[in-house]
């Protein structure tokens, strides 16, 4: 149950990052939000008490969910932009 927050946060990060047209800004915003949400997930779940190494796992989960979401949003927006 503790892994729901990083996945939902990753979906949010992917959706936010997809709104930026400039690639550099998109990467910067995505990276910063991924680290922030990953650290927040570790603290909220209480895993930080055991070891701060869990931050790496949560950052990875947020990043993976963000990449999948960004890919899906990009694919759908390109398909909708195609003339029929």
DAWO-V167128 format. One record per residue. N is the residue number from 1. PHI is phi in degrees with one decimal (999 if undefined). Layout:
n=[N;N]
phi=[PHI;PHI]
//
This chain:
n=[1;2;3;4;5;6;7;8;9;10;11;12;13;14;15;16;17;18;19;20;21;22;23;24;25;26;27;28;29;30;31;32;33;34;35;36;37;38;39;40;41;42;43;44;45;46;47;48;49;50;51;52;53;54;55;56;57;58;59;60;61;62;63;64;65;66;67;68;69;70;71;72;73;74;75;76;77;78;79;80;81;82;83;84]
phi=[999;-73.2;-93.3;-72.6;-59.9;-61.9;-70.9;-65.4;-63.5;-64.5;-62.4;-64.5;-62.5;-62.2;-68.7;-67.8;-64.3;-70.0;-81.1;-88.4;-81.6;-83.6;-62.4;-60.3;-67.3;-61.0;-67.3;-65.6;-63.0;-62.9;-67.0;-64.7;-66.0;-63.6;-66.5;-63.4;-68.9;-64.8;-66.4;-64.4;-64.0;-65.7;-71.4;-67.2;-80.9;84.4;-72.0;-66.5;-68.1;-74.4;-164.2;-77.0;-66.6;-66.0;-59.8;-63.5;-67.0;-68.6;-63.6;-63.1;-65.0;-62.9;-63.8;-63.5;-64.8;-66.5;-64.5;-64.6;-65.1;-60.7;-62.6;-67.1;-64.2;-63.6;-62.0;-65.6;-66.7;-69.1;-66.7;-72.4;-81.5;-70.3;-70.0;-98.7]
//
